[in-house]
Amino acid sequence: METLVGPAAVDLEEEEMSQEPKEPRLRDTPEDISFEAAVNTIAFHPTQDILAAGDLDGDVFVYAYSCMEAGNKELWSSGHHLKSCRDAAFSCDGQRLFTVSKDKAIHILNVEDGVLLKRISKAHSTAINRLLLIDENLFATGDDNGVLKVWDLRRDIAFLEMKNHDDYISDMLIDKNKKMLLTTSGDGTMGVFNIKRRRFELLSEYQNGDLTSISLMKRGRKVACGSSEGTIYLFNWDGFGATSDRFALRADSIDCMVPITENILCTGSMDGVIRAINILPNRVIGSVGQHPGEPIEQLAKSHNGQLLASCAHDLKVKFWDISSLSSVVVDDYRKRKKNKQLKSLSQKALGGAEDFFADLREETPVDQKEKSQKEESDSDGSESD
């Protein structure tokens, strides 16, 4: 066997080294996950780096996600639903995955292997739109006709059924005491239900457009509701009848939202932009990311609070780094600019991440004087907290 020496040996050695597999690159966020049908709902596992997604065909997919390049891995998929899967949620212990569908059924799946543990067929008389897990035994569902049901897994029945909305139930939340359940509806109202006493309490005043989403803010003292008109309506806790404040965004709609901190939430809109919003003082902080030109269906925050996931009509689930939002502090001074461009809050957001905190710094008196003639309101009324 001929032994190579000199320059030929060096060339061969370099060639062999170039063929060695490269180590995976560490990314700021996991790579996008692509699907064959539009994804309606996403949910993060409460303790592990696992994401569930339900699509328009009724299929449910569970992925392990990672910030390593090519690190996302499909764990299993389920095609039990006959029609679109509209909402999904992991149990508190992370062992079960609950899903609801346009086919009026509720499914409970084993997270480890995707085995169907329980099916409640014809759980509603019409398509189920929303799902809310209350504790290890109780969960609530809302349908297209405005019917709310609260279920007890120990008895396999809905012990509470009420119809107080005239249109679909778009979102739900429960307070930390697991007593008051709030709903938003396409009829433009927020509903208040006392789960402990099993009774309906009241409906809010009618707002413009559909109420599409709801979040608990300010350590439970404020309730924020998004609307199809692009306005966030604020309610005081125990003052649910009428709004205490409202904040109009420069967006066609607010289709979904998720709280990030006690003061900041992220919204998804029909224009495909994910906005970070500070509540009281009401301020648009900037853009977290986008699905260009594609309506955003749902947002979800990871178990460690570092990532935001979004799904839209572009058949993708995208991940966004929101770790910086936890350190943002917005003061009461309202800086106003005419035709202000939405600031990018990450490298993946359109426009890059140039000087993230620039809009949060106080202006000098000289700066204020120079811009005083260009000011316009960025909110139609912000109350003090």
C-alpha positions in Angstrom: 0.0 0.0 0.0 1.4 3.3 -1.1 2.1 5.8 1.7 1.6 9.5 0.9 4.1 12.0 2.1 4.7 15.7 1.7 2.0 18.0 0.2 -0.2 15.1 -0.9 -0.5 13.8 2.6 -1.4 17.3 3.9 -4.1 17.7 1.2 -5.6 14.3 2.1 -5.7 15.1 5.8 -7.4 18.4 5.1 -10.0 16.7 2.9 -10.8 14.1 5.6 -11.1 16.9 8.2 -13.5 18.8 5.9 -15.8 15.7 5.7 -16.1 15.5 9.4 -19.7 16.4 10.6 -20.0 19.9 12.0 -21.3 20.3 15.5 -24.9 21.7 15.6 -25.1 25.4 15.9 -26.8 26.9 18.9 -29.6 29.3 17.9 -31.4 32.0 19.9 -34.7 30.2 19.3 -35.8 26.8 18.0 -36.3 26.6 14.2 -39.7 27.0 12.7 -41.9 23.9 12.5 -43.8 23.4 9.2 -47.1 21.6 8.8 -49.2 20.4 6.0 -52.3 22.2 7.3 -52.9 25.5 9.1 -52.3 25.2 12.8 -55.2 26.6 15.0 -53.8 26.0 18.5 -50.5 25.5 20.3 -49.6 24.7 23.9 -46.4 24.4 25.9 -45.7 21.5 28.3 -45.6 22.9 31.9 -42.1 21.5 32.8 -40.4 20.1 29.6 -39.3 21.5 26.3 -42.4 20.0 24.5 -44.9 21.7 22.3 -48.4 20.5 21.1 -50.1 21.7 18.0 -53.5 21.1 16.6 -54.4 21.7 13.0 -57.3 22.4 10.6 -57.5 18.7 9.6 -58.1 17.6 13.2 -54.6 16.2 13.7 -52.6 16.8 16.9 -48.8 16.8 16.9 -46.4 16.8 19.8 -42.8 18.0 19.3 -39.7 18.2 21.4 -38.1 21.5 20.6 -34.5 22.7 21.0 -32.4 25.8 20.3 -29.8 23.5 18.7 -29.8 23.5 14.9 -32.1 20.8 13.6 -33.0 20.0 17.2 -36.8 19.8 16.9 -38.2 16.3 16.8 -41.7 15.0 16.3 -42.6 12.7 19.2 -46.0 11.5 18.0 -49.1 12.6 16.2 -52.8 11.7 16.6 -55.6 11.9 14.0 -58.5 11.0 16.3 -60.5 14.3 15.7 -62.8 14.2 12.7 -62.7 18.0 12.2 -60.5 21.0 13.0 -58.7 20.8 16.4 -59.4 24.3 17.9 -57.7 24.3 21.3 -55.3 22.2 23.4 -53.8 22.3 26.9 -51.5 20.1 29.0 -52.6 19.0 32.4 -50.7 20.6 35.4 -48.6 17.5 35.9 -47.8 17.3 32.1 -49.0 13.7 31.8 -52.1 14.4 29.8 -53.0 16.5 26.8 -56.6 17.8 26.4 -58.0 18.8 23.0 -61.3 20.1 21.7 -62.6 20.2 18.2 -65.2 21.4 15.7 -66.4 17.8 15.8 -67.9 18.6 19.3 -65.6 16.1 21.0 -63.2 16.3 23.9 -60.1 14.1 23.8 -57.6 13.3 26.6 -54.3 11.9 25.3 -51.3 10.3 27.1 -48.4 12.7 26.5 -45.8 10.0 26.6 -47.1 8.0 23.6 -50.2 9.7 22.3 -52.6 7.0 23.3 -56.2 8.2 23.6 -57.2 7.9 27.3 -60.7 9.3 27.1 -63.1 10.6 24.5 -66.2 12.6 25.3 -68.2 12.5 22.1 -70.9 15.1 21.5 -69.8 17.0 24.5 -71.6 20.1 23.1 -74.4 20.4 20.6 -72.3 22.6 18.4 -68.5 23.0 17.6 -66.3 23.5 20.7 -64.1 26.6 20.4 -62.2 27.0 23.7 -60.8 24.9 26.5 -59.6 25.9 30.0 -58.0 23.6 32.6 -59.0 24.6 36.1 -57.3 22.0 38.3 -56.4 18.3 38.1 -60.1 17.4 38.1 -62.0 20.3 36.6 -61.9 21.9 33.2 -64.2 24.2 31.2 -65.3 24.3 27.5 -67.0 27.0 25.4 -68.7 26.5 22.1 -69.8 28.4 19.0 -73.3 29.1 20.4 -72.0 30.8 23.6 -72.6 27.7 25.9 -70.1 27.3 28.8 -69.7 23.9 30.4 -67.6 22.9 33.4 -66.6 19.3 33.7 -65.5 17.0 36.6 -63.3 14.1 35.5 -64.1 12.2 38.6 -67.7 11.8 37.5 -67.3 12.2 33.7 -70.1 14.8 33.6 -70.6 18.5 33.1 -71.9 19.7 36.4 -72.4 23.3 35.2 -73.9 24.3 31.8 -74.9 27.9 31.1 -75.7 30.0 28.0 -75.4 33.6 28.7 -73.6 34.7 25.5 -75.3 35.3 22.2 -72.3 34.3 20.1 -69.2 32.1 20.3 -67.0 31.9 23.4 -63.5 33.1 22.2 -61.4 32.8 25.4 -61.5 32.0 29.1 -59.5 32.5 32.3 -59.8 31.5 36.0 -58.5 33.5 39.0 -55.8 32.1 41.3 -58.4 31.0 43.8 -60.2 28.9 41.2 -63.4 30.7 42.0 -64.3 33.2 39.3 -64.2 32.1 35.6 -64.3 34.9 33.0 -65.2 34.5 29.4 -65.0 36.6 26.3 -67.5 36.3 23.4 -68.1 37.3 19.8 -71.2 39.2 21.1 -68.9 41.9 22.5 -69.3 41.1 26.2 -67.3 39.5 29.0 -69.0 37.0 31.2 -68.4 36.3 34.9 -69.2 32.9 36.4 -68.8 31.8 40.0 -67.5 28.2 39.8 -67.6 27.6 43.6 -71.2 28.6 43.8 -72.1 27.2 40.4 -73.8 30.3 39.1 -73.7 33.1 36.5 -72.8 36.5 38.0 -73.0 39.1 35.2 -72.2 40.3 31.7 -70.2 43.4 31.0 -71.4 46.2 28.9 -71.3 45.6 25.2 -68.1 46.7 23.5 -67.4 47.5 19.9 -66.7 44.4 17.9 -66.0 40.8 19.1 -64.1 40.3 22.3 -61.5 37.8 21.2 -59.1 37.2 24.1 -58.6 37.8 27.8 -55.6 38.1 30.2 -55.3 38.7 34.0 -52.8 41.6 34.7 -51.4 43.7 37.5 -51.3 40.8 40.0 -55.0 40.0 39.4 -56.2 43.6 39.8 -56.9 44.2 36.1 -58.5 42.2 33.3 -57.5 43.0 29.7 -59.7 42.0 26.8 -58.7 42.1 23.2 -61.2 42.9 20.4 -61.6 42.5 16.7 -61.6 46.3 16.4 -57.9 46.5 17.6 -58.8 47.9 21.1 -57.7 46.5 24.5 -60.4 47.0 27.1 -59.4 47.1 30.7 -61.7 46.1 33.7 -61.0 46.4 37.4 -61.3 43.2 39.3 -64.7 43.2 41.0 -65.7 46.0 38.6 -66.7 43.9 35.6 -69.7 45.7 34.5 -68.0 48.6 32.8 -64.5 49.2 31.5 -62.0 51.3 33.5 -59.8 52.1 30.5 -59.3 51.3 26.9 -56.3 51.4 24.5 -56.6 51.5 20.7 -53.7 49.9 18.9 -52.7 50.6 15.3 -53.8 47.2 14.3 -56.9 45.9 12.5 -57.6 43.4 15.3 -56.4 41.7 18.4 -57.1 38.0 17.7 -55.1 36.5 20.6 -52.9 37.5 23.5 -50.9 36.1 26.3 -49.5 37.7 29.5 -45.7 37.8 29.7 -45.3 39.7 33.0 -47.7 41.4 35.4 -47.5 44.5 33.2 -46.7 43.3 29.7 -48.6 41.1 27.3 -48.1 40.1 23.7 -50.9 40.3 21.1 -51.4 38.6 17.7 -53.3 40.3 15.0 -54.7 39.8 11.5 -51.8 41.8 10.1 -49.4 39.0 11.2 -47.6 41.2 13.8 -46.9 40.2 17.4 -46.8 43.3 19.5 -45.5 43.7 23.1 -47.9 45.9 25.1 -47.4 47.5 28.5 -50.6 47.9 30.5 -50.9 51.1 32.6 -49.2 53.1 31.4 -50.7 51.9 28.1 -47.9 51.7 25.6 -46.9 49.7 22.6 -43.3 48.6 23.3 -42.6 47.1 19.9 -42.7 44.1 17.7 -41.7 40.7 19.0 -42.0 39.0 15.6 -44.3 38.4 12.7 -46.0 36.0 10.2 -45.9 38.5 7.3 -49.4 39.1 6.0 -50.8 36.0 7.7 -53.4 36.2 10.5 -52.1 34.9 13.8 -54.3 32.2 15.4 -52.7 31.7 18.8 -49.8 32.6 21.1 -48.3 30.5 23.9 -45.5 31.2 26.5 -43.0 28.5 27.3 -42.7 27.0 30.8 -39.5 28.9 31.6 -40.9 32.2 30.2 -38.0 32.6 27.7 -39.9 31.7 24.5 -43.1 32.7 22.8 -44.6 30.5 20.1 -47.1 31.6 17.5 -49.1 29.9 14.8 -50.7 31.4 11.7 -52.2 30.7 8.3 -48.7 30.2 6.8 -48.6 26.6 8.1 -45.8 27.3 10.5 -45.2 27.5 14.2 -42.6 30.1 15.0 -40.6 30.7 18.2 -39.5 34.1 19.5 -37.1 35.1 22.2 -38.9 37.2 24.9 -36.4 36.9 27.7 -35.6 40.7 27.5 -39.3 41.7 28.1 -39.0 40.7 31.8 -36.6 43.6 32.4 -38.5 46.3 30.5 -39.8 49.1 32.7 -42.1 51.8 31.2 -42.4 55.0 33.1 -45.5 57.2 33.3 -44.1 59.8 30.9 -45.9 59.3 27.6 -43.6 59.8 24.7 -45.5 60.6 21.6 -44.3 60.7 18.0 -46.1 61.2 14.7 -46.0 58.2 12.4 -43.8 56.3 14.8 -42.5 53.0 13.3 -43.0 49.9 15.4 -39.7 49.1 17.1 -38.2 45.6 16.6 -37.6 43.8 19.9 -35.5 40.9 18.5 -33.2 40.0 15.6 -36.0 37.9 14.0 -38.5 40.8 14.1 -38.7 42.8 10.9 -36.2 45.7 11.1 -33.7 43.9 13.5 -33.1 44.7 17.1 -31.5 48.1 16.9 -31.2 49.7 20.3 -34.0 47.7 22.1 -34.4 50.1 25.0 -34.2 53.4 23.0 -37.9 54.2 23.4 -37.9 53.5 27.1 -35.3 56.1 28.0 -36.4 59.5 29.2 -36.0 62.4 26.8 -33.9 65.4 27.8 -35.8 68.8 28.0 -34.1 69.7 24.7 -35.4 66.6 23.0 -38.9 67.3 24.3 -38.9 70.8 23.1 -37.7 69.8 19.6 -40.5 67.2 19.3 -43.3 69.0 21.1 -44.9 70.2 17.8 -45.0 66.6 16.4 -46.8 65.0 19.3 -50.0 63.0 19.0 -51.7 60.7 21.4 -50.8 57.0 21.3 -53.7 56.0 23.5 -57.3 57.2 23.9 -57.1 57.4 27.7 -54.6 55.8 30.1 -55.7 55.9 33.8 -53.3 55.6 36.6 -53.2 52.2 38.2 
